Amino acid sequence: MRHFSHDEIGFVQVVASQAASAIENARLMTETLEMKRALEVRKLVERAKGILQHKHNLTEAEAYLRLRNESRRLRRPMRDLAEAVILSDDLEKQKNIPE
């Protein structure tokens, strides 16, 4: 059986510590990106809900349910549906601007 020197053991410990730090940093980056994406989706859904509330005289809960139910019916993510509502509203606004 081979015996390792204190220098060899120390080197492996440093490498293991750095690897653990890199793994933790990668986990934190992934978590941060997921939270950023979730916040972006939430912002889009909130904006789409506001548009639906204004256009169709809905409560916030009714607008959310309409988005959610359409998302399920169409089998599309809420993000996609919210983006479509926002785009439609933007295009409608542009159409109504006199040239």
DRENTORKOL-3810 file (N, C-alpha, C; in nm, 4 decimals):
REM DRENTORKOL-3810
@n.u->0.0840; n.v->-0.1166; n.w->0.0000; ca.u->0.0000; ca.v->0.0000; ca.w->0.0000; c.u->0.0894; c.v->0.1242; c.w->0.0000
@n.u->0.0548; n.v->0.2206; n.w->-0.0834; ca.u->0.1362; ca.v->0.3435; ca.w->-0.0973; c.u->0.0929; c.v->0.4437; c.w->0.0083
@n.u->0.1899; n.v->0.5082; n.w->0.0686; ca.u->0.1617; ca.v->0.6143; ca.w->0.1649; c.u->0.1862; c.v->0.7483; c.w->0.0965
@n.u->0.0931; n.v->0.8401; n.w->0.1168; ca.u->0.1034; ca.v->0.9712; ca.w->0.0533; c.u->0.1712; c.v->1.0693; c.w->0.1475
@n.u->0.2497; n.v->1.1568; n.w->0.0866; ca.u->0.3189; ca.v->1.2578; ca.w->0.1676; c.u->0.2196; c.v->1.3662; c.w->0.2096
@n.u->0.2614; n.v->1.4447; n.w->0.3083; ca.u->0.1767; ca.v->1.5554; ca.w->0.3535; c.u->0.1524; c.v->1.6552; c.w->0.2402
@n.u->0.2535; n.v->1.6770; n.w->0.1559; ca.u->0.2364; ca.v->1.7685; ca.w->0.0415; c.u->0.1327; c.v->1.7154; c.w->-0.0571
@n.u->0.1352; n.v->1.5858; n.w->-0.0848; ca.u->0.0390; ca.v->1.5264; ca.w->-0.1765; c.u->-0.1035; c.v->1.5353; c.w->-0.1198
@n.u->-0.1161; n.v->1.5048; n.w->0.0076; ca.u->-0.2469; ca.v->1.5127; ca.w->0.0739; c.u->-0.2969; c.v->1.6568; c.w->0.0730
@n.u->-0.2095; n.v->1.7500; n.w->0.1032; ca.u->-0.2472; ca.v->1.8924; ca.w->0.1028; c.u->-0.2915; c.v->1.9382; c.w->-0.0348
@n.u->-0.2183; n.v->1.8944; n.w->-0.1382; ca.u->-0.2538; ca.v->1.9318; ca.w->-0.2746; c.u->-0.3934; c.v->1.8798; c.w->-0.3110
@n.u->-0.4215; n.v->1.7542; n.w->-0.2807; ca.u->-0.5516; ca.v->1.6949; ca.w->-0.3111; c.u->-0.6619; c.v->1.7665; c.w->-0.2334
@n.u->-0.6338; n.v->1.8050; n.w->-0.1102; ca.u->-0.7330; ca.v->1.8768; ca.w->-0.0302; c.u->-0.7650; c.v->2.0131; c.w->-0.0920
@n.u->-0.6625; n.v->2.0829; n.w->-0.1408; ca.u->-0.6838; ca.v->2.2128; ca.w->-0.2045; c.u->-0.7659; c.v->2.1961; c.w->-0.3317
@n.u->-0.7313; n.v->2.0965; n.w->-0.4138; ca.u->-0.8046; ca.v->2.0715; ca.w->-0.5381; c.u->-0.9503; c.v->2.0360; c.w->-0.5064
@n.u->-0.9723; n.v->1.9530; n.w->-0.4063; ca.u->-1.1088; ca.v->1.9137; ca.w->-0.3679; c.u->-1.1875; c.v->2.0351; c.w->-0.3194
@n.u->-1.1219; n.v->2.1214; n.w->-0.2442; ca.u->-1.1879; ca.v->2.2424; ca.w->-0.1946; c.u->-1.2266; c.v->2.3336; c.w->-0.3111
@n.u->-1.1365; n.v->2.3489; n.w->-0.4076; ca.u->-1.1664; ca.v->2.4327; ca.w->-0.5239; c.u->-1.2779; c.v->2.3720; c.w->-0.6084
@n.u->-1.2778; n.v->2.2410; n.w->-0.6221; ca.u->-1.3840; ca.v->2.1740; ca.w->-0.6975; c.u->-1.5184; c.v->2.1940; c.w->-0.6279
@n.u->-1.5208; n.v->2.1833; n.w->-0.4966; ca.u->-1.6448; ca.v->2.2038; ca.w->-0.4210; c.u->-1.6947; c.v->2.3468; c.w->-0.4396
@n.u->-1.6026; n.v->2.4429; n.w->-0.4391; ca.u->-1.6410; ca.v->2.5826; ca.w->-0.4606; c.u->-1.6964; c.v->2.6033; c.w->-0.6008
@n.u->-1.6347; n.v->2.5420; n.w->-0.6997; ca.u->-1.6814; ca.v->2.5550; ca.w->-0.8381; c.u->-1.8200; c.v->2.4930; c.w->-0.8535
@n.u->-1.8432; n.v->2.3795; n.w->-0.7916; ca.u->-1.9744; ca.v->2.3144; ca.w->-0.7986; c.u->-2.0801; c.v->2.4023; c.w->-0.7326
@n.u->-2.0486; n.v->2.4588; n.w->-0.6167; ca.u->-2.1431; ca.v->2.5464; ca.w->-0.5476; c.u->-2.1707; c.v->2.6721; c.w->-0.6296
@n.u->-2.0687; n.v->2.7292; n.w->-0.6908; ca.u->-2.0883; ca.v->2.8471; ca.w->-0.7764; c.u->-2.1773; c.v->2.8148; c.w->-0.8958
@n.u->-2.1572; n.v->2.6993; n.w->-0.9553; ca.u->-2.2407; ca.v->2.6582; ca.w->-1.0687; c.u->-2.3855; c.v->2.6408; c.w->-1.0235
@n.u->-2.4068; n.v->2.5817; n.w->-0.9069; ca.u->-2.5424; ca.v->2.5647; ca.w->-0.8537; c.u->-2.6080; c.v->2.6996; c.w->-0.8297
@n.u->-2.5322; n.v->2.7913; n.w->-0.7714; ca.u->-2.5868; ca.v->2.9253; ca.w->-0.7451; c.u->-2.6179; c.v->3.0002; c.w->-0.8746
@n.u->-2.5339; n.v->2.9853; n.w->-0.9755; ca.u->-2.5590; ca.v->3.0504; ca.w->-1.1049; c.u->-2.6865; c.v->2.9940; c.w->-1.1685
@n.u->-2.7021; n.v->2.8637; n.w->-1.1633; ca.u->-2.8218; ca.v->2.8003; ca.w->-1.2185; c.u->-2.9457; c.v->2.8495; c.w->-1.1454
@n.u->-2.9383; n.v->2.8546; n.w->-1.0136; ca.u->-3.0508; ca.v->2.9024; ca.w->-0.9328; c.u->-3.0831; c.v->3.0478; c.w->-0.9654
@n.u->-2.9801; n.v->3.1295; n.w->-0.9819; ca.u->-3.0002; ca.v->3.2707; ca.w->-1.0151; c.u->-3.0663; c.v->3.2861; c.w->-1.1512
@n.u->-3.0210; n.v->3.2104; n.w->-1.2501; ca.u->-3.0811; ca.v->3.2165; ca.w->-1.3833; c.u->-3.2261; c.v->3.1714; c.w->-1.3817
@n.u->-3.2560; n.v->3.0677; n.w->-1.3048; ca.u->-3.3941; ca.v->3.0207; ca.w->-1.2941; c.u->-3.4824; c.v->3.1276; c.w->-1.2303
@n.u->-3.4316; n.v->3.1928; n.w->-1.1282; ca.u->-3.5083; ca.v->3.2982; ca.w->-1.0618; c.u->-3.5276; c.v->3.4174; c.w->-1.1555
@n.u->-3.4261; n.v->3.4491; n.w->-1.2340; ca.u->-3.4366; ca.v->3.5594; ca.w->-1.3298; c.u->-3.5429; c.v->3.5282; c.w->-1.4352
@n.u->-3.5418; n.v->3.4055; n.w->-1.4870; ca.u->-3.6428; ca.v->3.3653; ca.w->-1.5855; c.u->-3.7833; c.v->3.3707; c.w->-1.5256
@n.u->-3.7961; n.v->3.3227; n.w->-1.4029; ca.u->-3.9273; ca.v->3.3238; ca.w->-1.3367; c.u->-3.9768; c.v->3.4672; c.w->-1.3179
@n.u->-3.8865; n.v->3.5576; n.w->-1.2832; ca.u->-3.9248; ca.v->3.6982; ca.w->-1.2665; c.u->-3.9666; c.v->3.7594; c.w->-1.3995
@n.u->-3.8952; n.v->3.7271; n.w->-1.5064; ca.u->-3.9315; ca.v->3.7779; ca.w->-1.6393; c.u->-4.0707; c.v->3.7298; c.w->-1.6799
@n.u->-4.0982; n.v->3.6018; n.w->-1.6540; ca.u->-4.2305; ca.v->3.5468; ca.w->-1.6868; c.u->-4.3371; c.v->3.6168; c.w->-1.6040
@n.u->-4.3078; n.v->3.6366; n.w->-1.4778; ca.u->-4.4059; ca.v->3.7026; ca.w->-1.3904; c.u->-4.4361; c.v->3.8442; c.w->-1.4388
@n.u->-4.3315; n.v->3.9164; n.w->-1.4798; ca.u->-4.3521; ca.v->4.0525; ca.w->-1.5320; c.u->-4.4405; c.v->4.0509; c.w->-1.6564
@n.u->-4.4137; n.v->3.9564; n.w->-1.7478; ca.u->-4.4938; ca.v->3.9457; ca.w->-1.8695; c.u->-4.6389; c.v->3.9117; c.w->-1.8370
@n.u->-4.6591; n.v->3.8173; n.w->-1.7460; ca.u->-4.7946; ca.v->3.7773; ca.w->-1.7087; c.u->-4.8673; c.v->3.8940; c.w->-1.6429
@n.u->-4.7987; n.v->3.9674; n.w->-1.5572; ca.u->-4.8607; ca.v->4.0831; ca.w->-1.4920; c.u->-4.9028; c.v->4.1880; c.w->-1.5952
@n.u->-4.8159; n.v->4.2122; n.w->-1.6921; ca.u->-4.8478; ca.v->4.3107; ca.w->-1.7962; c.u->-4.9673; c.v->4.2630; c.w->-1.8802
@n.u->-4.9658; n.v->4.1357; n.w->-1.9169; ca.u->-5.0769; ca.v->4.0796; ca.w->-1.9959; c.u->-5.2069; c.v->4.0844; c.w->-1.9158
@n.u->-5.1997; n.v->4.0545; n.w->-1.7870; ca.u->-5.3197; ca.v->4.0627; ca.w->-1.7029; c.u->-5.3747; c.v->4.2050; c.w->-1.7026
@n.u->-5.2860; n.v->4.3025; n.w->-1.6910; ca.u->-5.3294; ca.v->4.4416; ca.w->-1.6922; c.u->-5.4005; c.v->4.4782; c.w->-1.8219
@n.u->-5.3471; n.v->4.4308; n.w->-1.9326; ca.u->-5.4083; ca.v->4.4575; ca.w->-2.0638; c.u->-5.5476; c.v->4.3947; c.w->-2.0685
@n.u->-5.5582; n.v->4.2691; n.w->-2.0257; ca.u->-5.6878; ca.v->4.2007; ca.w->-2.0275; c.u->-5.7874; c.v->4.2687; c.w->-1.9328
@n.u->-5.7391; n.v->4.3115; n.w->-1.8183; ca.u->-5.8266; ca.v->4.3807; ca.w->-1.7233; c.u->-5.8842; c.v->4.5069; c.w->-1.7871
@n.u->-5.7980; n.v->4.5819; n.w->-1.8512; ca.u->-5.8396; ca.v->4.7087; ca.w->-1.9118; c.u->-5.9350; c.v->4.6865; c.w->-2.0298
@n.u->-5.8987; n.v->4.5939; n.w->-2.1194; ca.u->-5.9772; ca.v->4.5728; ca.w->-2.2413; c.u->-6.1122; c.v->4.5068; c.w->-2.2154
@n.u->-6.1160; n.v->4.4151; n.w->-2.1186; ca.u->-6.2356; ca.v->4.3341; ca.w->-2.0992; c.u->-6.3032; c.v->4.3587; c.w->-1.9642
@n.u->-6.2599; n.v->4.4631; n.w->-1.8951; ca.u->-6.3195; ca.v->4.4998; ca.w->-1.7660; c.u->-6.3226; c.v->4.3795; c.w->-1.6702
@n.u->-6.2059; n.v->4.3163; n.w->-1.6532; ca.u->-6.1933; ca.v->4.1987; ca.w->-1.5675; c.u->-6.1242; c.v->4.2349; c.w->-1.4376
@n.u->-6.1457; n.v->4.1524; n.w->-1.3361; ca.u->-6.0665; ca.v->4.1662; ca.w->-1.2141; c.u->-5.9298; c.v->4.1025; c.w->-1.2405
@n.u->-5.8363; n.v->4.1258; n.w->-1.1503; ca.u->-5.7037; ca.v->4.0671; ca.w->-1.1656; c.u->-5.7135; c.v->3.9141; c.w->-1.1670
@n.u->-5.7953; n.v->3.8594; n.w->-1.0773; ca.u->-5.8114; ca.v->3.7138; ca.w->-1.0700; c.u->-5.8741; c.v->3.6592; c.w->-1.1982
@n.u->-5.9736; n.v->3.7287; n.w->-1.2514; ca.u->-6.0379; ca.v->3.6837; ca.w->-1.3755; c.u->-5.9404; c.v->3.6871; c.w->-1.4931
@n.u->-5.8598; n.v->3.7924; n.w->-1.4989; ca.u->-5.7614; ca.v->3.8030; ca.w->-1.6073; c.u->-5.6591; c.v->3.6902; c.w->-1.5981
@n.u->-5.6150; n.v->3.6596; n.w->-1.4762; ca.u->-5.5196; ca.v->3.5505; ca.w->-1.4573; c.u->-5.5819; c.v->3.4175; c.w->-1.4990
@n.u->-5.7048; n.v->3.3937; n.w->-1.4544; ca.u->-5.7718; ca.v->3.2681; ca.w->-1.4903; c.u->-5.7895; c.v->3.2550; c.w->-1.6407
@n.u->-5.8203; n.v->3.3657; n.w->-1.7071; ca.u->-5.8360; ca.v->3.3618; ca.w->-1.8524; c.u->-5.7030; c.v->3.3236; c.w->-1.9190
@n.u->-5.5950; n.v->3.3853; n.w->-1.8742; ca.u->-5.4627; ca.v->3.3508; ca.w->-1.9279; c.u->-5.4292; c.v->3.2041; c.w->-1.9006
@n.u->-5.4499; n.v->3.1623; n.w->-1.7779; ca.u->-5.4160; ca.v->3.0252; ca.w->-1.7403; c.u->-5.4990; c.v->2.9246; c.w->-1.8192
@n.u->-5.6290; n.v->2.9491; n.w->-1.8293; ca.u->-5.7156; ca.v->2.8545; ca.w->-1.9004; c.u->-5.6823; c.v->2.8474; c.w->-2.0490
@n.u->-5.6537; n.v->2.9619; n.w->-2.1097; ca.u->-5.6136; ca.v->2.9621; ca.w->-2.2520; c.u->-5.4802; c.v->2.8917; c.w->-2.2698
@n.u->-5.3900; n.v->2.9127; n.w->-2.1759; ca.u->-5.2602; ca.v->2.8465; ca.w->-2.1809; c.u->-5.2782; c.v->2.6949; c.w->-2.1795
@n.u->-5.3646; n.v->2.6478; n.w->-2.0944; ca.u->-5.3916; ca.v->2.5035; ca.w->-2.0876; c.u->-5.4631; c.v->2.4544; c.w->-2.2125
@n.u->-5.5634; n.v->2.5298; n.w->-2.2565; ca.u->-5.6410; ca.v->2.4891; ca.w->-2.3742; c.u->-5.5516; c.v->2.4784; c.w->-2.4974
@n.u->-5.4637; n.v->2.5765; n.w->-2.5143; ca.u->-5.3754; ca.v->2.5784; ca.w->-2.6308; c.u->-5.2493; c.v->2.4937; c.w->-2.6116
@n.u->-5.2307; n.v->2.4476; n.w->-2.4884; ca.u->-5.1086; ca.v->2.3720; ca.w->-2.4529; c.u->-4.9830; c.v->2.4534; c.w->-2.4846
@n.u->-4.9884; n.v->2.5790; n.w->-2.4446; ca.u->-4.8759; ca.v->2.6706; ca.w->-2.4647; c.u->-4.8361; c.v->2.7273; c.w->-2.3284
@n.u->-4.7095; n.v->2.7566; n.w->-2.3082; ca.u->-4.6672; ca.v->2.8162; ca.w->-2.1807; c.u->-4.7324; c.v->2.9535; c.w->-2.1597
@n.u->-4.7548; n.v->2.9877; n.w->-2.0344; ca.u->-4.8131; ca.v->3.1174; ca.w->-1.9995; c.u->-4.7282; c.v->3.2301; c.w->-2.0578
@n.u->-4.5981; n.v->3.2118; n.w->-2.0584; ca.u->-4.5086; ca.v->3.3150; ca.w->-2.1115; c.u->-4.5440; c.v->3.3459; c.w->-2.2571
@n.u->-4.5618; n.v->3.2411; n.w->-2.3376; ca.u->-4.5935; ca.v->3.2606; ca.w->-2.4789; c.u->-4.7255; c.v->3.3347; c.w->-2.4958
@n.u->-4.8241; n.v->3.2947; n.w->-2.4178; ca.u->-4.9549; ca.v->3.3586; ca.w->-2.4276; c.u->-4.9472; c.v->3.5046; c.w->-2.3830
@n.u->-4.8767; n.v->3.5301; n.w->-2.2745; ca.u->-4.8618; ca.v->3.6674; ca.w->-2.2258; c.u->-4.7912; c.v->3.7539; c.w->-2.3303
@n.u->-4.6864; n.v->3.6996; n.w->-2.3918; ca.u->-4.6155; ca.v->3.7744; ca.w->-2.4964; c.u->-4.7085; c.v->3.8043; c.w->-2.6134
@n.u->-4.7946; n.v->3.7099; n.w->-2.6485; ca.u->-4.8887; ca.v->3.7301; ca.w->-2.7600; c.u->-4.9887; c.v->3.8405; c.w->-2.7261
@n.u->-5.0392; n.v->3.8417; n.w->-2.6033; ca.u->-5.1339; ca.v->3.9454; ca.w->-2.5606; c.u->-5.0669; c.v->4.0825; c.w->-2.5673
@n.u->-4.9440; n.v->4.0899; n.w->-2.5189; ca.u->-4.8702; ca.v->4.2164; ca.w->-2.5183; c.u->-4.8421; c.v->4.2629; c.w->-2.6606
@n.u->-4.7967; n.v->4.1725; n.w->-2.7464; ca.u->-4.7681; ca.v->4.2065; ca.w->-2.8853; c.u->-4.8940; c.v->4.2549; c.w->-2.9560
@n.u->-5.0034; n.v->4.1862; n.w->-2.9353; ca.u->-5.1302; ca.v->4.2255; ca.w->-2.9963; c.u->-5.1704; c.v->4.3664; c.w->-2.9523
@n.u->-5.1550; n.v->4.3935; n.w->-2.8239; ca.u->-5.1885; ca.v->4.5257; ca.w->-2.7715; c.u->-5.0966; c.v->4.6328; c.w->-2.8308
@n.u->-4.9678; n.v->4.6032; n.w->-2.8396; ca.u->-4.8726; ca.v->4.6980; ca.w->-2.8978; c.u->-4.9067; c.v->4.7268; c.w->-3.0437
@n.u->-4.9391; n.v->4.6218; n.w->-3.1200; ca.u->-4.9736; ca.v->4.6405; ca.w->-3.2616; c.u->-5.1019; c.v->4.7221; c.w->-3.2765
@n.u->-5.1978; n.v->4.6958; n.w->-3.1892; ca.u->-5.3236; ca.v->4.7707; ca.w->-3.1935; c.u->-5.2986; c.v->4.9187; c.w->-3.1637
@n.u->-5.2130; n.v->4.9459; n.w->-3.0671; ca.u->-5.1794; ca.v->5.0840; ca.w->-3.0332; c.u->-5.1113; c.v->5.1545; c.w->-3.1491
@n.u->-5.0188; n.v->5.0835; n.w->-3.2162; ca.u->-4.9483; ca.v->5.1427; ca.w->-3.3306; c.u->-5.0443; c.v->5.1711; c.w->-3.4456
@n.u->-5.1410; n.v->5.0840; n.w->-3.4644; ca.u->-5.2373; ca.v->5.0997; ca.w->-3.5723; c.u->-5.3238; c.v->5.2243; c.w->-3.5501
@n.u->-5.3479; n.v->5.2559; n.w->-3.4242; ca.u->-5.4338; ca.v->5.3694; ca.w->-3.3906; c.u->-5.3600; c.v->5.5025; c.w->-3.3830
@n.u->-5.2288; n.v->5.5012; n.w->-3.4041; ca.u->-5.1515; ca.v->5.6262; ca.w->-3.4030; c.u->-5.1625; c.v->5.6894; c.w->-3.5403
@n.u->-5.2087; n.v->5.8147; n.w->-3.5470; ca.u->-5.2177; ca.v->5.8825; ca.w->-3.6782; c.u->-5.0786; c.v->5.9069; c.w->-3.7360
@n.u->-5.0685; n.v->5.8889; n.w->-3.8661; ca.u->-4.9377; ca.v->5.9078; ca.w->-3.9318; c.u->-4.9221; c.v->6.0470; c.w->-3.9850
END
